[in-house]
């Protein structure tokens, strides 16, 4: 049975001295891990908490609470050789797959960014990674992300054109949640092999509200 919003109790997730903690409404604090550099979290359609973190050695770690009172920790992969340029992490959950977006600042130019997308299912060791390079800010945003009616991820960004030096182009790519591939909009329209009768709803919008209600970050 699915839980309602009233079943979700406020809690804090935070780091202190490279240690990851969670504190519930009753002020009980639990240490989840040591050596954590950064993290992000979201809630799935069953109201279960997922935390993705990058540890100080660059490993991607997944923490999962199955509502039975304990946390499961899984090392997913070695994601980064260097963590010092990581600036932001966001987690979205679609059709039980975790979609993690990690922003890195270029070591050569602080105005150029790379976004890495990790897609995986909890309990499955298979993971896909896609890098989006040479991104520059557009009106203060590194990228814009939306979810369409078919639960595909629409990713908009401005990319620096290396060959022309200084010029930048607006780009849109789409992550097909059925094939789990990144495509251009035209390719998606040609390759689409499912109809509106086979739509599966995303829980992203609900998660965003639950995220604001339930997860409070503390430095």
Residue frames as a rotation matrix with the C-alpha (Angstrom) as fourth column:
UNK 1
0.582 0.813 0.000 0.00
0.813 -0.582 0.000 0.00
0.000 0.000 -1.000 0.00
UNK 2
-0.187 -0.650 0.736 1.35
0.589 -0.674 -0.445 3.41
0.786 0.350 0.509 -0.94
UNK 3
-0.308 0.010 -0.951 1.93
0.885 -0.363 -0.291 5.94
-0.348 -0.932 0.103 1.78
UNK 4
0.696 0.529 0.486 0.37
0.639 -0.765 -0.082 9.38
0.329 0.367 -0.870 1.73
UNK 5
0.036 -0.704 0.709 2.25
0.094 -0.704 -0.704 12.63
0.995 0.092 0.041 2.24
UNK 6
0.537 0.237 0.810 1.12
-0.710 -0.391 0.586 12.68
0.455 -0.889 -0.041 5.88
UNK 7
0.973 -0.205 -0.106 3.08
0.230 0.880 0.415 9.44
0.009 -0.428 0.904 6.42
UNK 8
0.256 -0.935 0.245 6.35
0.604 -0.043 -0.796 11.15
0.755 0.352 0.553 5.56
UNK 9
0.801 -0.026 -0.598 8.11
0.548 -0.369 0.751 12.42
-0.240 -0.929 -0.281 8.65
UNK 10
0.853 -0.503 0.135 10.52
-0.379 -0.778 -0.501 15.37
0.357 0.376 -0.855 8.41
UNK 11
0.710 -0.703 -0.036 14.18
0.567 0.540 0.623 14.52
-0.418 -0.462 0.782 8.64
UNK 12
0.682 -0.599 -0.420 17.60
-0.650 -0.759 0.027 16.01
-0.335 0.255 -0.907 8.02
UNK 13
0.735 -0.629 0.254 20.41
0.677 0.703 -0.218 14.65
-0.041 0.332 0.942 5.90
UNK 14
0.884 -0.464 0.066 23.74
-0.460 -0.886 -0.064 16.33
0.088 0.026 -0.996 6.42
UNK 15
0.469 -0.821 -0.325 27.50
0.569 0.562 -0.600 15.89
0.675 0.096 0.731 6.44
UNK 16
0.869 -0.338 0.361 29.97
-0.492 -0.658 0.569 16.82
0.046 -0.673 -0.738 9.14
UNK 17
0.036 -0.962 0.270 33.71
-0.805 0.132 0.578 16.17
-0.592 -0.238 -0.770 8.93
UNK 18
-0.524 -0.211 -0.825 33.15
-0.803 0.445 0.396 14.01
0.284 0.870 -0.402 5.82
UNK 19
-0.942 0.313 0.123 30.61
0.229 0.865 -0.445 11.83
-0.246 -0.391 -0.887 7.66
UNK 20
-0.621 0.784 0.017 27.04
-0.287 -0.247 0.925 11.37
0.729 0.570 0.378 6.39
UNK 21
-0.941 0.335 -0.049 24.22
0.139 0.250 -0.958 11.56
-0.309 -0.908 -0.281 8.93
UNK 22
-0.387 0.900 0.203 20.44
0.103 -0.176 0.979 11.41
0.916 0.400 -0.024 9.00
UNK 23
-0.989 0.134 -0.064 18.38
0.040 -0.177 -0.983 12.86
-0.143 -0.975 0.169 11.85
UNK 24
-0.432 0.897 0.088 14.65
0.675 0.257 0.692 12.18
0.598 0.358 -0.717 12.25
UNK 25
0.106 0.603 0.791 11.91
-0.093 -0.786 0.612 14.28
0.990 -0.139 -0.027 13.83
UNK 26
0.932 0.247 -0.266 12.60
0.200 0.262 0.944 12.69
0.303 -0.933 0.195 17.23
UNK 27
0.627 -0.753 0.201 16.17
-0.775 -0.628 0.064 14.03
0.078 -0.196 -0.978 17.10
UNK 28
0.598 -0.462 0.655 17.62
0.097 0.853 0.513 10.53
-0.795 -0.243 0.555 16.72
UNK 29
0.460 -0.546 -0.700 20.81
-0.869 -0.438 -0.229 10.78
-0.182 0.714 -0.676 14.67
UNK 30
0.726 -0.230 0.648 22.25
0.219 0.971 0.100 7.89
-0.652 0.070 0.755 12.69
UNK 31
-0.066 -0.812 -0.580 25.64
-0.709 -0.371 0.600 7.90
-0.702 0.450 -0.552 10.99
UNK 32
0.885 0.465 0.041 25.36
-0.272 0.585 -0.764 6.32
-0.379 0.665 0.644 7.56
UNK 33
0.709 -0.660 0.250 28.96
0.667 0.511 -0.543 6.47
0.231 0.551 0.802 6.35
UNK 34
0.314 -0.734 -0.603 32.43
0.247 -0.550 0.798 7.92
-0.917 -0.400 0.009 6.66
UNK 35
-0.611 -0.791 0.019 34.51
0.244 -0.165 0.956 9.66
-0.753 0.589 0.294 3.97
UNK 36
0.218 0.757 0.616 31.61
0.940 0.007 -0.342 11.26
-0.263 0.654 -0.710 2.07
UNK 37
-0.821 -0.570 0.036 32.46
0.546 -0.765 0.342 14.25
-0.167 0.300 0.939 -0.13
UNK 38
-0.732 0.647 -0.214 28.98
-0.667 -0.744 0.030 15.21
-0.139 0.164 0.976 -1.37
UNK 39
-0.814 0.530 0.240 25.49
0.480 0.845 -0.237 13.75
-0.328 -0.078 -0.941 -1.68
UNK 40
-0.657 0.750 -0.079 21.89
-0.730 -0.606 0.317 14.24
0.190 0.265 0.945 -2.83
UNK 41
-0.876 0.398 0.271 18.61
0.181 0.794 -0.580 12.46
-0.446 -0.460 -0.768 -2.12
UNK 42
-0.539 0.812 -0.224 15.07
-0.763 -0.358 0.539 11.86
0.357 0.461 0.812 -3.30
UNK 43
-0.461 0.524 0.716 12.02
-0.434 0.571 -0.697 9.72
-0.774 -0.632 -0.036 -2.52
UNK 44
-0.993 0.079 -0.089 10.59
-0.039 0.493 0.869 7.04
0.113 0.866 -0.486 -4.81
UNK 45
-0.377 0.926 -0.021 6.94
-0.508 -0.187 0.841 6.28
0.774 0.328 0.541 -5.58
UNK 46
0.263 0.417 -0.870 6.77
0.481 0.725 0.493 3.99
0.836 -0.548 -0.010 -2.54
UNK 47
0.815 0.053 0.577 7.98
-0.335 -0.770 0.544 6.82
0.473 -0.636 -0.610 -0.29
UNK 48
0.732 -0.654 -0.190 11.36
0.643 0.572 0.509 5.18
-0.224 -0.494 0.840 0.27
UNK 49
0.777 -0.494 -0.391 14.42
-0.408 -0.867 0.286 7.35
-0.480 -0.063 -0.875 0.73
UNK 50
0.657 -0.668 0.348 17.34
0.748 0.521 -0.412 7.07
0.094 0.531 0.842 -1.69
UNK 51
0.737 -0.539 -0.407 20.65
-0.307 -0.804 0.509 8.85
-0.602 -0.250 -0.759 -1.11
UNK 52
0.731 -0.619 0.288 23.42
0.604 0.391 -0.694 8.99
0.317 0.681 0.660 -3.70
UNK 53
0.823 -0.521 -0.226 26.84
-0.222 -0.662 0.716 10.15
-0.523 -0.539 -0.660 -2.59
UNK 54
0.616 -0.779 -0.117 30.36
0.027 0.169 -0.985 10.53
0.788 0.604 0.125 -3.89
UNK 55
0.857 -0.347 -0.380 32.96
0.455 0.166 0.875 9.50
-0.240 -0.923 0.300 -1.35
UNK 56
0.630 -0.643 -0.436 36.38
-0.425 -0.755 0.499 11.07
-0.650 -0.129 -0.749 -0.96
UNK 57
-0.429 -0.782 0.452 37.94
0.020 0.493 0.870 8.50
-0.903 0.382 -0.196 -3.33
UNK 58
-0.648 0.209 -0.733 35.41
-0.735 -0.424 0.529 9.24
-0.200 0.881 0.428 -6.11
UNK 59
-0.935 0.353 -0.014 33.16
0.342 0.913 0.222 6.20
0.091 0.203 -0.975 -5.66
UNK 60
-0.399 0.900 0.177 29.42
-0.665 -0.417 0.619 6.47
0.631 0.129 0.765 -6.26
UNK 61
-0.986 0.088 -0.139 27.60
0.162 0.669 -0.726 5.10
0.029 -0.739 -0.674 -3.19
UNK 62
-0.292 0.952 0.093 23.87
-0.330 -0.191 0.924 4.37
0.898 0.239 0.370 -2.97
UNK 63
-0.989 0.110 0.101 22.01
-0.071 0.248 -0.966 4.30
-0.131 -0.962 -0.238 0.35
UNK 64
-0.433 0.875 -0.215 18.51
-0.268 0.103 0.958 2.86
0.861 0.473 0.190 0.46
UNK 65
-0.842 0.280 0.462 15.96
-0.455 0.095 -0.886 2.78
-0.292 -0.955 0.048 3.27
UNK 66
-0.770 0.534 -0.350 13.35
0.050 0.597 0.800 0.05
0.636 0.598 -0.487 2.81
UNK 67
-0.043 0.771 0.635 11.14
-0.719 -0.465 0.516 1.36
0.693 -0.435 0.575 5.64
UNK 68
0.637 0.225 -0.737 12.15
0.241 0.850 0.468 -1.54
0.732 -0.475 0.487 7.88
UNK 69
0.989 -0.149 -0.003 14.39
-0.056 -0.392 0.918 0.52
-0.138 -0.908 -0.396 10.08
UNK 70
0.211 -0.975 0.071 17.78
0.296 0.133 0.946 -0.04
-0.932 -0.179 0.317 8.48
UNK 71
0.592 -0.130 -0.795 19.83
-0.673 -0.622 -0.400 1.30
-0.443 0.772 -0.456 5.60
UNK 72
0.622 -0.430 0.655 21.47
0.592 0.806 -0.033 -0.67
-0.513 0.408 0.755 2.82
UNK 73
0.417 -0.598 -0.685 24.73
-0.551 -0.765 0.332 0.74
-0.723 0.239 -0.649 1.46
UNK 74
0.641 -0.186 0.745 25.99
0.594 0.734 -0.328 -0.26
-0.486 0.653 0.581 -2.00
UNK 75
-0.203 -0.760 -0.618 29.14
-0.218 -0.580 0.785 0.88
-0.954 0.294 -0.048 -3.78
UNK 76
0.773 0.634 0.036 27.99
-0.070 0.141 -0.987 1.32
-0.631 0.761 0.154 -7.39
UNK 77
0.651 -0.593 0.474 31.19
0.710 0.255 -0.657 2.18
0.269 0.764 0.587 -9.25
UNK 78
-0.273 -0.771 -0.576 34.32
0.693 -0.573 0.439 4.30
-0.668 -0.279 0.690 -9.33
UNK 79
0.619 0.726 0.300 32.78
0.738 -0.407 -0.538 7.45
-0.269 0.554 -0.788 -10.78
UNK 80
0.917 -0.297 0.266 35.47
-0.173 -0.897 -0.406 10.13
0.360 0.326 -0.874 -10.55
UNK 81
0.222 -0.925 -0.309 39.24
0.759 0.363 -0.540 10.24
0.612 -0.114 0.783 -10.26
UNK 82
-0.886 -0.464 -0.010 39.10
0.389 -0.729 -0.563 13.69
0.254 -0.503 0.826 -8.69
UNK 83
-0.012 0.958 -0.286 36.27
0.990 0.052 0.131 15.12
0.140 -0.282 -0.949 -6.58
UNK 84
-0.510 -0.263 -0.819 37.47
0.614 -0.778 -0.132 18.69
-0.602 -0.571 0.558 -5.99
UNK 85
-0.985 0.105 -0.139 35.72
-0.171 -0.721 0.671 20.08
-0.029 0.685 0.728 -9.10
UNK 86
-0.471 0.876 -0.106 32.27
0.763 0.465 0.448 18.62
0.442 0.130 -0.888 -8.30
UNK 87
-0.953 0.105 0.284 29.85
-0.171 -0.961 -0.218 21.50
0.250 -0.256 0.934 -7.83
UNK 88
-0.259 0.944 0.206 26.36
-0.938 -0.195 -0.286 20.01
-0.230 -0.268 0.936 -7.74
UNK 89
-0.995 0.072 -0.069 24.40
0.053 0.968 0.245 16.74
0.085 0.240 -0.967 -7.66
UNK 90
-0.282 0.958 0.048 20.71
-0.939 -0.266 -0.218 16.09
-0.196 -0.106 0.975 -8.39
UNK 91
-0.968 0.018 0.249 18.77
0.027 0.999 0.035 12.84
-0.248 0.041 -0.968 -8.16
UNK 92
-0.192 0.934 -0.301 15.56
-0.977 -0.212 -0.034 12.02
-0.096 0.287 0.953 -10.05
UNK 93
-0.768 0.015 0.641 13.70
-0.100 0.985 -0.143 8.71
-0.633 -0.174 -0.754 -9.89
UNK 94
-0.087 0.707 -0.702 11.72
-0.981 -0.184 -0.064 7.54
-0.174 0.683 0.709 -12.93
UNK 95
0.637 0.450 -0.626 10.12
-0.597 0.801 -0.031 4.12
0.488 0.394 0.779 -13.32
UNK 96
0.969 -0.228 0.099 12.25
0.061 0.604 0.795 2.76
-0.241 -0.764 0.599 -10.44
UNK 97
0.305 -0.910 0.281 15.48
0.863 0.139 -0.486 3.89
0.403 0.391 0.828 -12.14
UNK 98
0.509 -0.256 -0.822 17.75
0.475 -0.712 0.517 6.40
-0.718 -0.654 -0.241 -10.46
UNK 99
0.488 -0.339 0.804 19.00
0.711 -0.380 -0.592 9.26
0.506 0.861 0.055 -12.61
UNK 100
0.488 -0.448 -0.749 21.90
0.603 -0.448 0.661 11.12
-0.631 -0.774 0.052 -11.06
UNK 101
0.680 -0.281 0.677 23.26
0.454 -0.564 -0.690 14.33
0.575 0.777 -0.256 -12.60
UNK 102
0.449 -0.645 -0.618 26.66
0.698 -0.178 0.694 15.53
-0.558 -0.743 0.370 -11.39
UNK 103
0.946 -0.133 0.297 28.12
0.086 -0.779 -0.621 18.91
0.314 0.613 -0.725 -12.39
UNK 104
0.296 -0.917 -0.268 31.89
0.838 0.115 0.533 19.36
-0.458 -0.382 0.803 -12.58
UNK 105
0.854 -0.153 -0.497 33.75
-0.266 -0.950 -0.165 22.59
-0.446 0.274 -0.852 -13.16
UNK 106
0.794 -0.607 0.026 36.56
0.285 0.334 -0.898 22.46
0.537 0.721 0.439 -15.72
UNK 107
0.524 -0.697 -0.490 40.03
0.699 0.023 0.715 22.39
-0.487 -0.717 0.499 -14.18
UNK 108
-0.479 -0.734 0.482 41.21
0.876 -0.360 0.321 24.67
-0.062 0.576 0.815 -17.02
UNK 109
-0.800 0.314 0.511 38.34
-0.082 -0.901 0.426 27.18
0.594 0.299 0.747 -17.14
UNK 110
-0.892 0.428 -0.143 35.94
0.235 0.170 -0.957 27.83
-0.385 -0.888 -0.252 -14.26
UNK 111
-0.345 0.791 -0.505 33.29
-0.734 -0.562 -0.381 29.00
-0.585 0.239 0.775 -16.75
UNK 112
-0.185 0.235 -0.954 33.06
-0.775 0.562 0.288 25.63
0.604 0.793 0.078 -18.51
UNK 113
-0.146 0.267 0.952 31.27
-0.847 0.464 -0.260 22.64
-0.512 -0.845 0.158 -17.03
UNK 114
-0.713 0.054 -0.700 30.69
-0.369 0.819 0.439 18.95
0.597 0.571 -0.564 -17.60
UNK 115
0.030 0.769 0.638 27.52
-0.977 0.158 -0.144 17.15
-0.212 -0.619 0.756 -16.54
UNK 116
-0.882 -0.298 -0.366 27.66
-0.358 0.927 0.108 13.39
0.307 0.226 -0.924 -16.00
UNK 117
0.157 0.976 0.152 24.44
-0.971 0.124 0.205 11.37
0.181 -0.180 0.967 -16.04
UNK 118
-0.933 -0.358 0.034 24.34
-0.355 0.899 -0.258 8.03
0.062 -0.253 -0.966 -14.21
UNK 119
0.095 0.987 -0.130 21.36
-0.946 0.130 0.296 5.73
0.309 0.095 0.946 -14.73
UNK 120
-0.811 -0.352 -0.467 20.88
-0.209 0.920 -0.331 2.57
0.546 -0.170 -0.820 -12.69
UNK 121
0.359 0.931 -0.070 18.32
-0.396 0.220 0.891 0.48
0.845 -0.292 0.448 -10.86
UNK 122
-0.057 -0.373 0.926 18.81
-0.998 0.043 -0.044 -0.34
-0.023 -0.927 -0.375 -7.16
UNK 123
0.393 0.140 0.909 19.83
-0.388 0.921 0.026 -3.96
-0.834 -0.363 0.416 -6.75
UNK 124
0.884 -0.131 0.450 21.26
0.454 0.476 -0.754 -4.15
-0.115 0.870 0.480 -10.28
UNK 125
0.169 -0.925 -0.340 25.00
0.450 -0.234 0.862 -3.65
-0.877 -0.298 0.376 -10.78
UNK 126
-0.212 -0.220 0.952 24.56
0.976 -0.105 0.192 -2.52
0.058 0.970 0.237 -14.41
UNK 127
0.291 0.228 -0.929 24.99
0.393 -0.914 -0.101 1.23
-0.872 -0.336 -0.356 -14.74
UNK 128
0.263 -0.209 0.942 25.13
0.930 -0.203 -0.305 3.56
0.255 0.957 0.141 -17.73
UNK 129
0.073 -0.330 -0.941 27.02
0.495 -0.807 0.321 6.85
-0.866 -0.489 0.104 -17.81
UNK 130
0.347 0.047 0.937 26.80
0.895 -0.315 -0.316 9.70
0.280 0.948 -0.151 -20.29
UNK 131
-0.292 -0.542 -0.788 28.97
0.684 -0.694 0.224 12.84
-0.669 -0.474 0.573 -20.24
UNK 132
0.684 0.461 0.565 27.81
0.708 -0.606 -0.363 16.19
0.175 0.648 -0.741 -21.61
UNK 133
-0.103 -0.936 -0.337 30.84
0.936 -0.206 0.287 18.40
-0.338 -0.286 0.897 -22.16
UNK 134
-0.826 -0.456 0.332 31.78
0.549 -0.784 0.290 22.05
0.128 0.422 0.897 -22.78
UNK 135
0.255 0.967 0.008 28.69
0.889 -0.238 0.391 23.52
0.380 -0.093 -0.920 -21.11
UNK 136
-0.884 -0.404 0.234 28.53
0.284 -0.864 -0.416 27.25
0.371 -0.301 0.878 -20.39
UNK 137
-0.558 0.694 -0.454 25.99
0.530 -0.123 -0.839 29.01
-0.638 -0.709 -0.299 -18.23
UNK 138
-0.620 0.500 0.604 22.87
0.452 -0.403 0.796 30.41
0.642 0.767 0.024 -19.87
UNK 139
0.061 0.620 0.782 21.24
-0.364 -0.716 0.596 33.19
0.929 -0.321 0.182 -17.82
UNK 140
-0.137 -0.243 0.960 22.77
-0.981 -0.100 -0.166 31.79
0.136 -0.965 -0.224 -14.65
UNK 141
0.693 0.453 0.561 21.77
-0.529 0.848 -0.033 28.18
-0.491 -0.274 0.827 -15.33
UNK 142
-0.526 -0.843 0.114 24.19
-0.585 0.455 0.671 25.38
-0.618 0.286 -0.733 -16.17
UNK 143
-0.935 0.328 -0.133 21.31
0.089 0.583 0.807 23.29
0.343 0.743 -0.575 -17.54
UNK 144
-0.324 0.907 0.268 17.54
-0.928 -0.250 -0.274 23.02
-0.182 -0.337 0.924 -17.50
UNK 145
-0.991 -0.023 -0.132 15.78
-0.040 0.991 0.128 19.71
0.128 0.133 -0.983 -17.00
UNK 146
-0.211 0.972 0.101 12.19
-0.957 -0.185 -0.221 18.67
-0.196 -0.144 0.970 -17.54
UNK 147
-0.828 0.064 0.557 10.23
0.053 0.998 -0.036 15.41
-0.559 -0.001 -0.829 -17.68
UNK 148
-0.691 0.600 -0.404 7.77
-0.668 -0.316 0.674 14.89
0.277 0.735 0.619 -20.55
UNK 149
0.208 0.927 0.313 4.49
-0.976 0.219 0.001 12.96
-0.068 -0.305 0.950 -20.50
UNK 150
0.760 0.009 -0.650 6.28
-0.222 0.944 -0.245 9.73
0.611 0.330 0.719 -21.44
UNK 151
0.919 -0.394 0.023 8.75
0.043 0.158 0.986 10.07
-0.392 -0.905 0.163 -18.56
UNK 152
0.388 -0.825 0.410 11.61
0.827 0.115 -0.551 11.02
0.407 0.553 0.727 -20.86
UNK 153
0.279 -0.402 -0.872 14.21
0.618 -0.620 0.483 13.46
-0.735 -0.674 0.076 -19.51
UNK 154
0.698 -0.032 0.715 14.52
0.589 -0.541 -0.600 16.64
0.406 0.840 -0.359 -21.58
UNK 155
0.263 -0.753 -0.603 17.93
0.732 -0.251 0.633 18.23
-0.628 -0.608 0.485 -21.00
UNK 156
0.822 0.041 0.569 18.61
0.435 -0.689 -0.579 21.76
0.368 0.723 -0.584 -22.31
UNK 157
0.397 -0.761 -0.513 22.01
0.534 -0.263 0.803 23.43
-0.746 -0.593 0.302 -22.20
UNK 158
0.939 -0.235 -0.251 24.31
-0.344 -0.664 -0.664 25.85
-0.011 0.710 -0.704 -23.98
UNK 159
0.622 -0.734 0.273 27.55
0.618 0.674 0.406 24.37
-0.481 -0.084 0.872 -25.32
UNK 160
0.304 -0.647 -0.700 30.75
-0.474 -0.740 0.478 26.16
-0.827 0.186 -0.531 -26.21
UNK 161
0.995 -0.024 0.100 31.75
0.101 0.431 -0.897 25.62
-0.022 0.902 0.431 -29.82
UNK 162
0.420 -0.906 -0.054 35.44
0.308 0.086 0.947 24.73
-0.854 -0.415 0.315 -29.53
UNK 163
-0.043 -0.468 0.883 36.12
0.976 0.169 0.137 25.11
-0.213 0.868 0.450 -33.26
UNK 164
0.308 0.229 0.923 34.87
0.584 -0.812 0.006 28.71
0.751 0.537 -0.384 -33.42
UNK 165
-0.576 -0.640 -0.509 36.19
0.770 -0.217 -0.599 29.73
0.273 -0.737 0.618 -29.98
UNK 166
-0.972 0.166 -0.164 33.80
-0.056 -0.847 -0.529 31.84
-0.227 -0.505 0.833 -27.99
UNK 167
-0.403 0.882 -0.244 30.58
-0.767 -0.181 0.616 31.00
0.499 0.435 0.749 -29.80
UNK 168
-0.881 0.188 0.434 27.98
-0.177 0.719 -0.672 28.89
-0.438 -0.669 -0.600 -28.04
UNK 169
-0.628 0.673 -0.390 24.95
-0.383 0.169 0.908 26.96
0.677 0.720 0.152 -29.23
UNK 170
-0.170 0.682 0.712 21.69
-0.933 0.122 -0.339 26.03
-0.318 -0.722 0.615 -27.55
UNK 171
-0.713 -0.129 -0.689 21.19
-0.406 0.877 0.256 22.26
0.571 0.462 -0.678 -27.44
UNK 172
0.157 0.755 0.636 18.44
-0.964 0.257 -0.067 19.87
-0.214 -0.603 0.769 -26.41
UNK 173
-0.665 -0.273 -0.695 18.92
-0.421 0.906 0.048 16.15
0.617 0.324 -0.717 -25.88
UNK 174
0.294 0.879 0.376 16.43
-0.920 0.154 0.359 13.63
0.258 -0.451 0.854 -24.52
UNK 175
-0.849 -0.477 0.228 16.99
-0.526 0.802 -0.281 10.56
-0.049 -0.359 -0.932 -22.39
UNK 176
-0.035 0.832 -0.554 14.52
-0.658 0.398 0.639 7.90
0.752 0.387 0.533 -23.55
UNK 177
-0.243 -0.046 0.969 13.38
-0.946 0.235 -0.226 6.15
-0.217 -0.971 -0.100 -20.38
UNK 178
0.841 0.513 0.171 12.33
-0.447 0.837 -0.315 3.07
-0.305 0.189 0.933 -22.36
UNK 179
0.792 -0.587 -0.166 15.56
0.207 0.515 -0.832 2.45
0.574 0.625 0.530 -24.30
UNK 180
0.777 -0.495 -0.389 17.72
0.329 -0.208 0.921 4.23
-0.537 -0.843 0.001 -21.67
UNK 181
-0.167 -0.794 0.585 19.61
0.982 -0.084 0.168 6.07
-0.084 0.602 0.794 -24.42
UNK 182
-0.116 0.049 -0.992 20.32
0.128 -0.990 -0.064 9.75
-0.985 -0.135 0.108 -25.01
UNK 183
-0.161 0.186 0.969 18.83
0.974 0.186 0.126 10.97
-0.157 0.965 -0.211 -28.30
UNK 184
-0.993 0.009 -0.119 18.23
-0.036 -0.973 0.227 14.19
-0.114 0.230 0.967 -30.18
UNK 185
-0.314 0.949 -0.026 14.56
-0.433 -0.168 -0.886 15.23
-0.845 -0.267 0.463 -30.40
UNK 186
0.124 0.360 -0.925 14.33
-0.992 0.047 -0.114 14.25
0.003 0.932 0.363 -34.09
UNK 187
-0.690 -0.441 -0.574 15.86
-0.448 0.883 -0.140 10.82
0.569 0.160 -0.807 -33.44
UNK 188
-0.869 0.410 0.278 13.42
-0.115 0.379 -0.918 10.22
-0.481 -0.830 -0.282 -30.60
UNK 189
0.023 0.936 -0.352 10.47
-0.743 -0.220 -0.632 10.94
-0.669 0.276 0.690 -32.87
UNK 190
0.013 -0.076 -0.997 11.78
-0.901 0.432 -0.044 8.51
0.434 0.899 -0.063 -35.51
UNK 191
-0.709 -0.486 -0.510 12.68
-0.265 0.855 -0.446 5.76
0.653 -0.181 -0.735 -33.04
UNK 192
-0.527 0.529 0.665 9.69
-0.810 -0.078 -0.581 5.96
-0.255 -0.845 0.470 -30.75
UNK 193
-0.698 0.215 -0.683 8.07
-0.229 0.837 0.498 2.50
0.678 0.504 -0.535 -30.54
UNK 194
-0.667 0.575 -0.475 5.38
0.734 0.398 -0.550 2.97
-0.127 -0.715 -0.687 -27.95
UNK 195
-0.305 0.687 0.660 2.05
0.395 -0.539 0.744 4.78
0.867 0.487 -0.108 -28.00
UNK 196
-0.472 0.197 0.859 0.11
-0.650 -0.737 -0.187 6.96
0.596 -0.647 0.476 -25.62
UNK 197
0.650 0.747 -0.142 -1.70
-0.481 0.549 0.684 3.83
0.588 -0.376 0.716 -24.43
UNK 198
0.531 -0.548 -0.647 1.61
0.631 0.765 -0.130 2.56
0.566 -0.339 0.752 -23.06
UNK 199
0.092 -0.485 0.870 2.51
-0.307 -0.845 -0.438 5.66
0.947 -0.227 -0.227 -21.11
UNK 200
0.189 -0.083 -0.979 3.98
0.880 0.457 0.131 5.28
0.436 -0.886 0.159 -17.66
UNK 201
0.845 0.267 0.464 3.68
0.094 -0.927 0.362 8.21
0.527 -0.262 -0.809 -15.30
UNK 202
-0.292 -0.956 0.019 6.73
0.306 -0.112 -0.945 9.82
0.906 -0.270 0.325 -13.77
UNK 203
0.551 0.431 -0.715 6.81
0.804 -0.043 0.593 10.49
0.225 -0.902 -0.369 -10.06
UNK 204
-0.463 -0.859 0.219 9.13
0.771 -0.512 -0.379 13.46
0.438 -0.007 0.899 -10.49
UNK 205
-0.241 0.388 0.890 6.63
-0.160 -0.920 0.358 16.20
0.957 -0.056 0.284 -9.77
UNK 206
0.820 0.556 -0.135 5.39
-0.002 0.238 0.971 14.44
0.572 -0.796 0.196 -6.64
UNK 207
0.361 -0.761 -0.539 8.94
0.903 0.429 -0.002 13.79
0.233 -0.486 0.842 -5.52
UNK 208
-0.456 -0.562 0.689 9.87
0.401 -0.822 -0.405 17.43
0.794 0.092 0.601 -5.81
UNK 209
0.236 0.615 0.753 7.14
-0.498 -0.588 0.637 18.44
0.834 -0.525 0.167 -3.38
UNK 210
0.937 0.073 -0.341 7.97
0.212 0.658 0.723 15.56
0.277 -0.750 0.601 -1.04
UNK 211
0.047 -0.999 -0.021 11.64
0.837 0.051 -0.545 16.50
0.545 0.008 0.839 -1.35
UNK 212
-0.381 -0.155 0.911 10.94
-0.118 -0.969 -0.215 20.04
0.917 -0.190 0.351 -0.18
UNK 213
0.561 0.717 0.414 8.71
-0.540 -0.061 0.839 18.78
0.627 -0.695 0.353 2.62
UNK 214
0.988 0.000 -0.156 10.89
0.093 0.805 0.585 15.97
0.126 -0.593 0.796 3.90
UNK 215
0.339 -0.939 -0.049 14.53
0.930 0.343 -0.136 16.57
0.144 0.001 0.990 3.17
UNK 216
0.985 -0.098 0.140 16.25
-0.122 -0.977 0.174 19.48
0.120 -0.188 -0.975 4.81
UNK 217
0.394 -0.915 -0.090 19.96
0.617 0.336 -0.711 19.97
0.681 0.224 0.697 4.34
UNK 218
0.990 -0.136 -0.045 22.20
-0.039 -0.557 0.830 21.19
-0.138 -0.819 -0.557 7.09
UNK 219
0.471 -0.882 0.015 25.78
-0.168 -0.106 -0.980 22.33
0.866 0.459 -0.199 6.65
